Amino acid sequence: MKKSLFLVLFPALLGLLTGCGSVLSKDALYDVNYEVEYPQLKASPETHLGKTIILGGLILENRITDDGSTLEILKYTLDKRDEPQDPDELGGRFLARSDRLLDPSIYKEGKLVTLTGTLRGVEVRPMQKARYHYPVFEIGELYLWPEQRYDRPYPYYPYYGPFPYGYYYPYWRGHPYWW
């Protein structure tokens, strides 16, 4: 009995210890209303004012004013860790406002972010030849994802065998002096 209980509880405990949770702090997640989804907020924002949800996406623009910063963000779907994965075509775009300065050289276009946002209203702005209704969120906590770097996977790249420099060091195939 004890062995079967251990086999059942051990994977669950291991999952908790490996940190499959969000990148946002527990304090920020405490305020999140998990009953409300983004499509509901976008469909009827006036009924959901003041609700806080988790959002994420790609920064398209960072506007700085005397009152703070406004990020225009293309909404992405989020995974279990709240990391932005793919563009959410139905979600569209939203505005995230902060009363502090979000430096444009750090929070620049092309960066991925995850945030907790409290719905404050809707703002209409021109987008190409149409008027677009942007849901406006007040930023609670903001996490800027580091850029993905696809450098060499290990120090001895390219690695062609059991030796750190390959079989033909220093003249492996692809080396300029091989031929």
C-alpha positions as CSV (number, residue, x, y, z in Angstrom):
1,M,0.0,0.0,0.0
2,K,2.7,2.4,1.0
3,K,4.7,1.6,-2.2
4,S,1.8,2.3,-4.5
5,L,1.0,5.5,-2.7
6,F,4.6,6.6,-3.2
7,L,4.5,5.7,-6.9
8,V,1.4,7.9,-7.2
9,L,2.6,10.9,-5.2
10,F,6.2,11.0,-6.3
11,P,5.6,12.2,-9.9
12,A,3.2,14.9,-8.6
13,L,5.8,16.1,-6.0
14,L,8.5,16.0,-8.6
15,G,6.4,18.2,-10.9
16,L,6.0,20.7,-8.1
17,L,9.7,20.8,-7.3
18,T,10.8,21.2,-10.9
19,G,9.2,24.6,-11.2
20,C,6.7,24.2,-14.0
21,G,5.0,27.3,-12.7
22,S,4.7,30.8,-14.1
23,V,7.6,33.3,-14.5
24,L,5.5,35.8,-12.6
25,S,5.6,36.2,-8.9
26,K,3.1,34.6,-6.5
27,D,2.0,38.1,-5.4
28,A,1.1,39.0,-9.0
29,L,-0.7,35.8,-9.6
30,Y,-2.7,36.2,-6.5
31,D,-4.6,39.1,-8.1
32,V,-5.4,37.2,-11.3
33,N,-9.0,36.3,-12.1
34,Y,-8.8,32.9,-13.7
35,E,-12.5,32.8,-14.4
36,V,-12.3,35.4,-17.1
37,E,-10.6,34.8,-20.5
38,Y,-9.2,37.3,-22.9
39,P,-11.9,36.8,-25.6
40,Q,-14.6,37.6,-23.0
41,L,-12.8,40.8,-22.0
42,K,-12.4,41.9,-25.6
43,A,-16.0,41.1,-26.5
44,S,-17.5,43.1,-23.6
45,P,-14.9,45.2,-21.9
46,E,-17.4,47.5,-20.1
47,T,-18.6,44.5,-18.0
48,H,-15.1,43.3,-17.1
49,L,-13.5,46.6,-16.0
50,G,-11.0,46.1,-13.2
51,K,-10.5,42.4,-13.9
52,T,-6.9,41.2,-13.9
53,I,-5.6,38.5,-16.3
54,I,-2.3,37.1,-17.5
55,L,-1.3,38.3,-21.0
56,G,1.7,37.9,-23.3
57,G,2.9,38.7,-26.7
58,L,5.2,40.6,-29.0
59,I,6.0,44.3,-28.4
60,L,5.1,46.2,-31.6
61,E,5.6,49.8,-30.2
62,N,6.7,51.6,-27.1
63,R,5.3,55.1,-26.7
64,I,6.7,57.3,-24.0
65,T,4.8,60.2,-22.5
66,D,5.1,62.4,-19.4
67,D,2.6,60.0,-17.7
68,G,4.6,56.9,-18.4
69,S,4.8,54.3,-21.1
70,T,2.3,52.5,-23.4
71,L,3.2,49.2,-25.0
72,E,1.3,48.1,-28.1
73,I,1.5,44.3,-28.0
74,L,0.4,41.6,-30.4
75,K,-1.3,38.9,-28.3
76,Y,0.3,35.5,-28.2
77,T,-0.9,32.2,-26.8
78,L,0.8,31.2,-23.6
79,D,2.2,27.9,-22.4
80,K,2.2,26.4,-18.9
81,R,5.0,28.7,-17.8
82,D,3.2,31.7,-19.4
83,E,5.8,32.0,-22.1
84,P,4.4,33.4,-25.4
85,Q,4.3,30.7,-28.0
86,D,2.4,31.7,-31.2
87,P,0.4,34.7,-32.4
88,D,-3.2,34.6,-31.4
89,E,-5.1,35.8,-34.5
90,L,-8.4,36.1,-32.6
91,G,-6.8,38.0,-29.8
92,G,-5.3,40.7,-32.0
93,R,-3.6,43.6,-30.2
94,F,-3.8,45.3,-26.9
95,L,-2.3,48.3,-25.0
96,A,-0.4,47.9,-21.8
97,R,0.2,51.0,-19.7
98,S,2.6,51.8,-16.9
99,D,3.1,55.0,-15.0
100,R,6.8,54.3,-14.9
101,L,9.2,54.8,-17.8
102,L,9.8,51.5,-19.7
103,D,13.1,52.3,-21.5
104,P,12.6,51.9,-25.3
105,S,16.0,50.4,-25.7
106,I,15.1,47.6,-23.4
107,Y,11.4,47.2,-24.1
108,K,11.8,47.5,-27.8
109,E,9.8,46.1,-30.7
110,G,10.3,42.5,-31.4
111,K,10.7,41.5,-27.7
112,L,8.4,39.0,-26.0
113,V,6.7,39.9,-22.7
114,T,4.4,38.3,-20.2
115,L,2.4,40.5,-17.8
116,T,-0.5,40.7,-15.5
117,G,-2.9,43.4,-16.7
118,T,-6.0,45.0,-15.2
119,L,-8.5,46.1,-17.8
120,R,-9.0,49.9,-17.7
121,G,-11.0,50.5,-20.8
122,V,-10.9,50.6,-24.6
123,E,-9.0,53.0,-26.9
124,V,-9.7,53.5,-30.5
125,R,-6.7,54.2,-32.7
126,P,-6.1,54.1,-36.5
127,M,-4.5,51.0,-37.9
128,Q,-3.7,51.4,-41.6
129,K,-7.1,52.5,-43.0
130,A,-9.3,51.2,-40.2
131,R,-10.2,52.2,-36.7
132,Y,-9.0,49.5,-34.2
133,H,-10.4,49.0,-30.7
134,Y,-7.5,48.3,-28.4
135,P,-8.3,46.9,-24.9
136,V,-6.2,49.0,-22.4
137,F,-4.6,47.2,-19.5
138,E,-2.7,48.6,-16.5
139,I,0.5,46.7,-16.0
140,G,0.8,44.9,-12.7
141,E,4.0,42.9,-13.2
142,L,5.9,42.6,-16.4
143,Y,8.4,39.9,-17.4
144,L,10.7,40.5,-20.4
145,W,11.8,37.3,-22.0
146,P,15.5,37.0,-23.0
147,E,16.3,36.8,-26.6
148,Q,16.9,33.3,-27.9
149,R,20.5,32.7,-28.9
150,Y,21.4,29.9,-31.2
151,D,25.1,29.8,-30.5
152,R,27.3,26.8,-30.6
153,P,25.7,24.0,-28.4
154,Y,29.1,23.2,-26.8
155,P,32.6,24.6,-26.9
156,Y,34.1,22.1,-29.4
157,Y,31.8,22.8,-32.3
158,P,31.8,21.1,-34.8
159,Y,32.1,17.8,-32.9
160,Y,32.7,14.8,-35.1
161,G,33.8,12.1,-32.8
162,P,35.0,11.0,-29.4
163,F,37.8,13.6,-29.4
164,P,37.0,17.2,-28.6
165,Y,38.2,18.4,-32.0
166,G,37.0,15.7,-34.3
167,Y,38.9,12.9,-36.0
168,Y,41.0,15.0,-38.3
169,Y,42.1,17.8,-36.0
170,P,43.0,20.4,-37.2
171,Y,42.0,19.4,-40.7
172,W,38.4,18.1,-40.4
173,R,36.0,18.2,-43.4
174,G,34.8,21.8,-43.8
175,H,38.1,23.3,-42.4
176,P,39.6,25.7,-44.9
177,Y,42.9,23.7,-45.1
178,W,41.2,20.3,-45.6
179,W,41.5,20.5,-49.4
